[in-house]
């Protein structure tokens, strides 16, 4: 897909999504804004894992970095008397800088590590970031940082509700983030990432510097996650350590795998599931005649139970995730159609490989003669 | 000074528990090349069973037996039911399956037992004993050190001195050759999971009285620290697990004592970063260790 076509598609999609906000009530628009915020993070994560083959369990920490970057910049700008669009853009820039720096550092570490080591480092990060946020005085501890209220701009005030405006902003940021990732994926950098993922040695022989490619993937993924964090803070007007727990990190990973690893459509499906599934399950348990104590216990936990089961079933049974299952079904239908009448129609069961395989990465690292 | 001695003492006690938990990760890594990211959640399931048994029988010792048995059984179920589906071609697939398992187990525990922190009293006094006017270890800490070191020693004997241990090691390092020589590799792999899960459950039971209490997330930090331990020690080296455990235990104890408990995770992160920058595959991961 050419870059111009991508941009046109993104602009068209954004206009359609903004049009759709007129059909939704305020609560649905609020949910849409949340979906857009999580989409930034899941899209970044799916590009990182699917394209460069690096696993991050720490994307909630990167969202937190973006959220704090946004909140601190916005509060500094408020103090300086700036407001409106300039303040919002300044905050977004702050989010990009902070999450980008954290992502760059993580990427530098990630370029040296592989598989479980990187996963463990990012896991530790996601436990440590709330601890840092809670103990640094400038971040106001467990209460977190509150930001000024961003209302609907003057000219639009009589036309749209606050939730609709927030959905617009969230959708616009998500559109920019996802478009950036699509351009990255389709461009030269994406090709290099796939090369490094599939065979690091061959890529190096072809003149690619694997470490540089890995760091770029991590930084890009971190910046989009940070944008997601900024959008969350814009919508809720506060950021606190408790908003980005380990569970959120796991949920983001579950979302991209359930949606279909490596596919941006999958990331979108995953983001929708993250917001809608808890709400749907909540609505279902409210509708059933259950005692209040039971409902309270099921609140939140039942949704994650469903998520976890989905994840296990999908990884074990349908490695392409939801998006992969859709493509596979379409491919099967097409083959069946083309084979109709031919002798012995054979289902070509070749779903897209979801989990990147890294045949070149020594699975027993210490045995290589250069190490240890 | 007194305070430092006391912190070192509790650090050693915590460190041996971490070493036991980390050994569980090392066992599974050696046998299957999977880091069991679900180890914490699995161990907590064992502890819930154990605490229920303590409640019924009134005996802490029956609870300990129940924890170990439940942990081992869960290891069996998880290996046979979930992680055998991990693709051997992709190092990520095992991690992702394990994460799914964490989410499932923790939400099941939350649904059945709720999210409250349930206090678990230790079987011995946890007030420190004074030695020459200096507060040192509590009897419970001493008990923890003895049990954890005893178990580490027993596992070492099992692996190095018995024919079963030889088969376990052979199945982990040369599955193809071992199969040709008549080792039941799949069975050894399952046995490795059972041993590892039982050890992790016991470690979690020993750690819980010193934590806030029992809750579905009680072992999250234990797992993160134990992972750090396993990396510091090298994921391949059981001896490294003990040394790494003592290091991480003492570091977290001293940081908690002087700077507050919120900074303990930061100290763990810092330690992990430093070690990984110096040696990306752990301090004690060496060719010799792998041959053992």
HADDOCK unambig.tbl for C-alpha pairs under 7 A between the chains (distance, minus, plus):
assign (segid A and resid 112 and name CA) (segid B and resid 280 and name CA) 6.53 0.50 0.50
assign (segid A and resid 113 and name CA) (segid B and resid 280 and name CA) 5.90 0.50 0.50
assign (segid A and resid 115 and name CA) (segid B and resid 91 and name CA) 5.98 0.50 0.50
assign (segid A and resid 115 and name CA) (segid B and resid 92 and name CA) 6.53 0.50 0.50
assign (segid A and resid 116 and name CA) (segid B and resid 35 and name CA) 6.30 0.50 0.50
assign (segid A and resid 120 and name CA) (segid B and resid 227 and name CA) 6.86 0.50 0.50
assign (segid A and resid 124 and name CA) (segid B and resid 224 and name CA) 6.20 0.50 0.50
assign (segid A and resid 124 and name CA) (segid B and resid 269 and name CA) 5.72 0.50 0.50
assign (segid A and resid 125 and name CA) (segid B and resid 269 and name CA) 6.44 0.50 0.50
assign (segid A and resid 127 and name CA) (segid B and resid 265 and name CA) 6.44 0.50 0.50
assign (segid A and resid 128 and name CA) (segid B and resid 265 and name CA) 4.99 0.50 0.50
assign (segid A and resid 128 and name CA) (segid B and resid 266 and name CA) 4.93 0.50 0.50
assign (segid A and resid 128 and name CA) (segid B and resid 269 and name CA) 6.64 0.50 0.50
assign (segid A and resid 131 and name CA) (segid B and resid 262 and name CA) 5.47 0.50 0.50
assign (segid A and resid 131 and name CA) (segid B and resid 263 and name CA) 6.13 0.50 0.50
assign (segid A and resid 131 and name CA) (segid B and resid 265 and name CA) 6.78 0.50 0.50
assign (segid A and resid 131 and name CA) (segid B and resid 266 and name CA) 6.83 0.50 0.50
assign (segid A and resid 132 and name CA) (segid B and resid 266 and name CA) 6.93 0.50 0.50
assign (segid A and resid 250 and name CA) (segid B and resid 99 and name CA) 6.97 0.50 0.50
assign (segid A and resid 297 and name CA) (segid B and resid 110 and name CA) 6.81 0.50 0.50
assign (segid A and resid 297 and name CA) (segid B and resid 111 and name CA) 5.32 0.50 0.50
assign (segid A and resid 297 and name CA) (segid B and resid 114 and name CA) 5.96 0.50 0.50
assign (segid A and resid 298 and name CA) (segid B and resid 111 and name CA) 5.77 0.50 0.50
assign (segid A and resid 301 and name CA) (segid B and resid 107 and name CA) 4.75 0.50 0.50
assign (segid A and resid 301 and name CA) (segid B and resid 110 and name CA) 6.43 0.50 0.50
assign (segid A and resid 301 and name CA) (segid B and resid 111 and name CA) 6.49 0.50 0.50
assign (segid A and resid 302 and name CA) (segid B and resid 107 and name CA) 6.62 0.50 0.50
assign (segid A and resid 304 and name CA) (segid B and resid 103 and name CA) 6.35 0.50 0.50
assign (segid A and resid 304 and name CA) (segid B and resid 107 and name CA) 6.34 0.50 0.50
assign (segid A and resid 305 and name CA) (segid B and resid 103 and name CA) 6.38 0.50 0.50
assign (segid A and resid 305 and name CA) (segid B and resid 104 and name CA) 4.84 0.50 0.50
assign (segid A and resid 305 and name CA) (segid B and resid 107 and name CA) 5.40 0.50 0.50
assign (segid A and resid 305 and name CA) (segid B and resid 108 and name CA) 6.79 0.50 0.50
assign (segid A and resid 308 and name CA) (segid B and resid 100 and name CA) 4.50 0.50 0.50
assign (segid A and resid 308 and name CA) (segid B and resid 101 and name CA) 6.49 0.50 0.50
assign (segid A and resid 308 and name CA) (segid B and resid 103 and name CA) 5.15 0.50 0.50
assign (segid A and resid 308 and name CA) (segid B and resid 104 and name CA) 4.94 0.50 0.50
assign (segid A and resid 309 and name CA) (segid B and resid 100 and name CA) 6.80 0.50 0.50
assign (segid A and resid 309 and name CA) (segid B and resid 104 and name CA) 6.39 0.50 0.50
assign (segid A and resid 311 and name CA) (segid B and resid 100 and name CA) 5.61 0.50 0.50
assign (segid A and resid 312 and name CA) (segid B and resid 97 and name CA) 5.58 0.50 0.50
assign (segid A and resid 312 and name CA) (segid B and resid 100 and name CA) 5.58 0.50 0.50
assign (segid A and resid 315 and name CA) (segid B and resid 97 and name CA) 6.78 0.50 0.50
assign (segid A and resid 316 and name CA) (segid B and resid 85 and name CA) 5.31 0.50 0.50
assign (segid A and resid 316 and name CA) (segid B and resid 86 and name CA) 6.92 0.50 0.50
assign (segid A and resid 355 and name CA) (segid B and resid 90 and name CA) 6.41 0.50 0.50
assign (segid A and resid 355 and name CA) (segid B and resid 92 and name CA) 6.81 0.50 0.50
assign (segid A and resid 355 and name CA) (segid B and resid 93 and name CA) 6.49 0.50 0.50
assign (segid A and resid 356 and name CA) (segid B and resid 90 and name CA) 6.39 0.50 0.50
assign (segid A and resid 357 and name CA) (segid B and resid 89 and name CA) 5.68 0.50 0.50
assign (segid A and resid 357 and name CA) (segid B and resid 90 and name CA) 4.59 0.50 0.50
assign (segid A and resid 358 and name CA) (segid B and resid 90 and name CA) 6.41 0.50 0.50
assign (segid A and resid 359 and name CA) (segid B and resid 89 and name CA) 6.95 0.50 0.50
assign (segid A and resid 366 and name CA) (segid B and resid 285 and name CA) 6.96 0.50 0.50
assign (segid A and resid 366 and name CA) (segid B and resid 286 and name CA) 6.61 0.50 0.50
assign (segid A and resid 366 and name CA) (segid B and resid 287 and name CA) 6.43 0.50 0.50
assign (segid A and resid 367 and name CA) (segid B and resid 287 and name CA) 6.51 0.50 0.50
assign (segid A and resid 372 and name CA) (segid B and resid 285 and name CA) 6.79 0.50 0.50
assign (segid A and resid 372 and name CA) (segid B and resid 286 and name CA) 4.82 0.50 0.50
assign (segid A and resid 372 and name CA) (segid B and resid 287 and name CA) 6.06 0.50 0.50
